[in-house]
Amino acid sequence: MTSCWEVNEFLRFYLLRGQIGSKRSWEPIARSLYDYFGFLEAHDLAWNDIERGERKNLLAAYRDYSFETAKLARNTIRHRMIYISEFYKFAVRQGWIANLPFGYEERYVGGATAFLGHVAGNGGKAQVNSAMPRRHRSIVKFLSLDQARLLVNSATNVHHAAIIRTGLLTGLRREELATFPCSYVFAPDLSSGGVPNVSVTLDPTDGTGMRTKGQKKRVILMGREVMAGLHKYLSIHRGERASLSTGQPQQLFLNRYGQPYAGDGKGIEAIIRDLGRKVGLHTHPHMLRHTYATHTLHTLQRRSAKDRRIEPLVFLQNQLGHASINTTMVYLHVSHQVADDAALAYDEELNFWAEPA
């Protein structure tokens, strides 16, 4: 804890403040600093040598090394440099160095920021760390209706099928699927006034073990048919696994030992990836979320053309639990890929809650 005490001081400050909502962030943040200081040591550089008299500053040198030698992905480099930059800002505030080893420049950032440029009055431009590599828009990968049906039908295990159906029809994150409690499930009145949805409150503070990103409470809408399917699974099938455990786990979905999925649902990750490989698809839990978001947005866009009360992006932002609507806007770029006839009856045509073959 003394070889680089400045980093340890920064980590204690940065990780223990209230803004870091999940301890899962600790490891990648610490690894970013570890990797950067390993780079400095290997090249006989000092972290506080900000007046090095060379055109390329320390962060720019690390950026180029990460691209050219380490062959890291652009997003990985960007995330690491964000934390490294925060360390240097902290160092300036502490008086360890006089100036930042990087400057700022005005860039056209494009994407969601540009889309909202007329609101912000900046024309889509922002002051950006001059050493930071430009952001490239990542391509959202989702399943077509036929691919989603193929994945569901490949799940001959009723428990695995229930997890996949829920992910595809709610957009819940892997951690949220793993911790979704039995107490949230009820038998909906399918003929209740023609209202197609029921509301479910995801509350990490209610004692059920529910976990959300940043432990933020949110309310989602769920189709009555989806809730009816969850209730059927709870009533008929879940007991098979629950009986394998001596305790009384609160989670709806249990592993083959009758225990909740550990490690934020990593077991669910393996299940979905393995089933995808069986049918020639590269799948993972977040792809189920992308699939839900893309198809839902496309459907809502069609409906909002007739009903101006619907704001598709705001609805989807609330459903997914995005802190910023800019994150949700990535789905605007892919929703047009959804065939019209597939989007019109996403829930019904998949018939997800039929028993697996």
Number of C-alpha atoms within 10 A of each C-alpha: 8 7 7 10 10 15 21 15 14 18 18 10 11 18 18 13 10 8 9 13 14 13 10 10 11 14 10 14 18 17 13 19 20 14 15 20 19 13 16 16 12 9 9 9 14 12 16 16 12 16 12 13 8 8 8 14 20 22 20 18 14 20 23 16 14 19 14 10 9 10 11 13 10 15 15 12 19 17 14 19 23 14 19 22 19 13 19 21 17 20 20 14 12 12 10 12 17 13 16 16 21 17 12 12 11 11 14 15 17 17 17 16 19 17 14 15 15 11 11 12 9 13 16 19 17 16 12 16 18 16 23 18 17 15 12 11 11 8 10 14 15 23 23 17 20 12 15 21 16 18 23 27 19 17 22 13 12 15 19 20 24 24 23 22 25 22 23 27 22 22 26 24 21 23 20 19 26 27 24 22 20 17 10 17 18 15 14 17 14 15 9 10 7 8 11 13 17 15 13 14 12 21 17 18 12 10 9 18 17 22 22 22 15 14 14 14 16 15 14 19 15 17 18 20 21 22 24 18 23 23 19 16 20 18 12 9 14 21 14 14 16 23 13 14 15 9 10 10 17 19 21 23 27 27 18 14 12 20 20 21 20 14 10 18 19 14 16 25 15 14 18 24 15 16 23 21 12 12 13 12 16 15 21 18 25 19 20 27 22 22 25 24 26 28 30 25 26 23 21 19 17 14 16 13 10 9 11 9 9 14 14 18 20 14 17 23 18 17 18 21 22 14 13 11 15 16 12 22 19 17 22 16 13 18 21 13 13 19 13 13 10 17 21 17 14 18 20 11 13 20 15 24 21 11 14 15 10
